[in-house]
Amino acid sequence: MSQNEGMIWKGSPSLILNIKNYVISFIAIVFIAYLLYMTKLGLLIEKGMVFDFINNRDLVLVSVFALVFIYMFFDYIGLKNIAYNITNERIEYREGILDAQINMIELYRIKDYLVIKPFYLRLFNLGNIKIISSDRTNPEFTILAISEPENVLIKLRNAVERQRQLKGVREFD
């Protein structure tokens, strides 16, 4: 970010995006626990008749729980490592856990933008901002699951108009 750039908005996606994965993981654990403790499969495992190396259904349940927890943890970390920065010159999108990727879209290249509020995000007063630009690497870009997307869009729109005036850029259809 250069010295002339000022921050307009900074944020990251809401963890609500992962709620579907968390619910599915919880249901999977409950289902596997049911299979292990309420069906004949659990008794067969306990007697060592299903797998030679596993004869303890508690061990199976703990192992499944650990795998699901690891999956949910990496899902969480992946989402927490996404950051959006909107300055008065560009949109910067950062993501990555081990390998970081930084994408930038110059504001004067933005052609159109819209707020998308799916039902499950509206329940939490969140929404997405979809940006359509003339940028070659990111012609369509979505800022995911942010609070007050309408206010962010107004700030973005004003900054885009200022940048277009400064650069002398006009949009032709």
C-alpha positions, 0 to 999 in steps of 0.5 A: 500500500502506497503512502497516498492510499487510505483504508476504506474498509478492512474485513474477513468472511464470517465463520458462518460460512463454515456452519454447513461443514460443522453441522455435517461433521456433528451429524456424522459423529452422532451417526457413527456413535449410533452405529458403534453403540446401538447396532450389531456393528459395534458388537462385532467390532468389540469382538474383533470380528470386523477388523483384526486390528481394532477391537475397541469401539471407543477407540474407533469413535475417538479416532473418528472424532479426532479426524472430524476435529482436524477437518473442522480446525483446518476449515476454520484456519482456512477461513480465518486466513482470508482478508479483504482490504479496500483502499481508495485505489484498489481491493486487496484479497489475501488468502492462504495458510502455508502458501499466501496468495495476494490478488489486487483489483484496481478500483478504476477497473471495476465495471459493476457491483451488487450485493447478494444476500442468500437466506442463510446469510440474511439470518445473521445480517450478512451478505456478499458483494460481487464485483465485475471488473475488466481485470484479466486475472479476476473479472468476477470477484466476490467478497464473501459473508461480510456484515453490512454489505450495503454500507461497504458497497456505498463506500466502494462505489464512491471510491470507484467513482473518485478513482475513475475521475482521477484516472480519466476512465470511462465505461463504454457498453 
